[in-house]
Amino acid sequence: MVLIRYLLPVVACLLIGACSSALRWMPEAHVVQSGETVYSIAFRYGIDQRDLIGWNKLSASGLIFEGQRLRLTAPDSYTAASSASRATGRHKSASSTQRAPTPGKSAAVPVTWKWPVNGAVIAMFGATAKTQSGVHIAGKRGQPVHAAASGEVVYAGSGLPGYGQLLIIKHTSNYLSAYGHNQKLVVGEGDRVKGGQLIAKMGEGPSKRPLLHFEIRRSGKPVNPLRYLPKQ
């Protein structure tokens, strides 16, 4: 009995570790479904769309077709030279911009960000399982949702599980913003939008509470939007 009591916590830890590993697991490839874009696929797996294009030797525009199989990791043919070139490009891009300002300091950022809706943040970045990649902002059903910055709509649809009606806007080669749980989308893929422009109407989250799920991603990775948005 003493031995069993000692082993139970160990087994529990192993199971938890296994579950965590499973959550981090990513398939080697993705089969393109109707309505998907390079940006929505990269967004789904948290990778840079430029890597997805390079690994699969796609055209610069990222044109894909339904049923196409896209690899989600770098192929062996992705040589050290091409990787070094890719890294150099990233370094140059990063060096020409500045990071998000630290609280209480004024610093320039590569994109001029605006709040997408007027409302209180009810779930902070990383605070819950549903906000690991963004924040929840409360509001009213049908409330106007605005573009957080100027850019191009690169995805509009409901093909990504857990986001409802979703918009993704590309602002620069490094920055994207995403707007989930909309009641209605008023712009479509390929549309150019300006910061503050109406792009959607607020809908409800999984809890049936009116809210906007908002994300900012840098090089495919989620970052805390509150470090980029101006103070309310």
N, C-alpha and C positions, 0 to 999 in steps of 0.2 A: 504493500500500500504506500509506504514511504517513497519507494522508487517511482511508482506511478505518479504520485503527487509531484515529484521532482521533474519528471519527464514531461508532464502536461504543458507547462509554460514553454519548454523548449520546442515541443511539437507545434504549439500555437504560433510561436515566432517564425518557425519555418513555413507554416501555412500562409501567414501574413506576408512574408517575404516573397513567396511564390505568387501570391495574388498581385503584389505590387509589380513584380516582374511582368506578369501577364498584362497589366494595364499599360506598361511601357512598351510592350511588344508591337512591332509594326510589320506588316506584310512586305515581301520583297517587291511586289508589283501590284498595280491597280488597273482594273479593266474599266475603260471609260464608259460611263452611262450617259443616256440622253440628257442634254441640258447642262452637262458639266463643262467646265473650262479649266485651262491649266492653273488659273488662279484659285478656283474652288478646290481643286484636287490638292494643290500645294497647301492651301489653307487647312484642309481636313487633316493632313498629316504633319502640319507644323514645319514645313520645309520651305526653302527659298524657291520661288517659281523659276528663277534663273538657273538653279541647279537642276530642277526637273526638266527644263528645256535642254540644257546641256547634256545631261545623262542619257536622254532619249533622242538626241540629235534632231530636235524639232526645228522648224523655221523660227526666225526671230519673233514672229508674231505669235508663236505658241499654238498654231493651228493643230487641232486634234479631231478625231472622229469616233463615233460610237463603236464600241467593241475593241478599240485599240488597247494594247497592253503596254502600260508605262511602268518602267522600273522606278523604284523609290529609293534606291541606293546607287552610289557611284559604281559604274562598271569597271572591270579590270583594265579596259582599254582607256579609261580616264587616267592618262599618264601623269607622272609626277610633274612634268613640264606644264601640262594643261591645268593641273591643280594649282601649281605655283602661279601661273598666269591669272587664274581665277581669283586666287587669294590676293594677288597684287592689285587687281581691279577693285576688290572689296576694300583693300587698305586705302587706295587713293580716294574712293568714294567716301569712306568714313572720315578721312583726314580733312575733307573739304567741308564737313558739316560739324555741328556741335551736338553734344548729348542733351538730353532733356535737362532743364534747369533744376537745380536742387532747391528744396523749399526755402523761401525767403531770399533767393538770389535771382537777379535778372540776367538771363542769358539767351542768346539767339538760338533758335532751333531751325532745322531745315524746312519745316512746314509751319505755317501760321495756323494754329489750331483754334477751333471754336467749340463751345458746348453744342452737341447735337440736339439736345432738348433742354427745356427749363424744368428742373426737378431735383429732388434729393437723391443722393447715391444711397441705395438701400442694401447693397451687397458690394463689399470692397473686393479689389483685385486679389485673387488667391484665397479669399476668406472661406469660400464654400466650394463644393465639388462643381457647382454650376458656374462659378466665376473664377475658375483657374486661369482663364485666358482673357478676362475682361471685367467689366463692372455692370451692375444693374442700376438703372436710373428710373425712379418712379415717375408716373405721370397719369394722364387720362386717356382712355380709349379714344382713338382718332386724333390725338394730339399731333401737331406737325413735328416731323423729324427732319432735321437739316443736316446737310453735309458738313462735317467737322473741318474740312479744308477743301480747296479746289483739287480736281483730279478727274479721272475717267472711271466710269462704272465698268468693272471687269467681271462682275457676277451679279445676277438678279434671279432669285428663285428660291425653291424650298427643298433642294436636293441634299442639303447637309443636315443629318439628323441632329436634333436638339436645338436648332436655330430658328425654326419656323420660316416665315418669309424673310429672306436674308439679302442684304446688299453688301457688296464689297467694292470699295473705291481705291484705286491706285493713285497715290499722290506723287511719289517719286519712285525711282528704281528700288529704293530701300523701304519705303513706308506705304502701308495699306491701312485702311480703317474698315470696320465691319459693323453692321447695324442689324440686329436680330429681333425676332418676335414682332414683326410689323403686321398691321392689319391690311395695309395696302401699299404697294410700291408704285411710285409715280414717275420713276425713271427706269430706263432699261440698259442692258449691256451695250457698251459703246458710246453712251451719252457722256458728254463733257459737262461737269457741274462746277459751280463756284462755291466757295466756302459760304455757308449760311443759306444756300439754296434749298428749297423744299424737295425732299427726295422720297419721303414715305409718310405714312400715318401710323401712329403707335398702336400696337396690338397688345396681347396678353402673353405672359410667360407661362411656363408649365403649371404654376400655382394658380392660374386664372386671375392673376393680379396684373393690371396694366403696367407695363414697364418696357424699357428699351435695354437690350443687351448690347453693350458697346465695347469694341476692341480697337486697339492700335497694335499693329505688328511691324516689327523692324527686321528686315531680312528673313521674313517668314516666322519669326518668333514673337510670341505675345509679350508686350511690355505694359507696365502699369499706366493706364491712360491719365491718371491724376497727376503724373509727373510731367505731362505734356499740356494738359488743358489749363487755361487761365483760372485763377482763383475766383470762385463765385462770390 
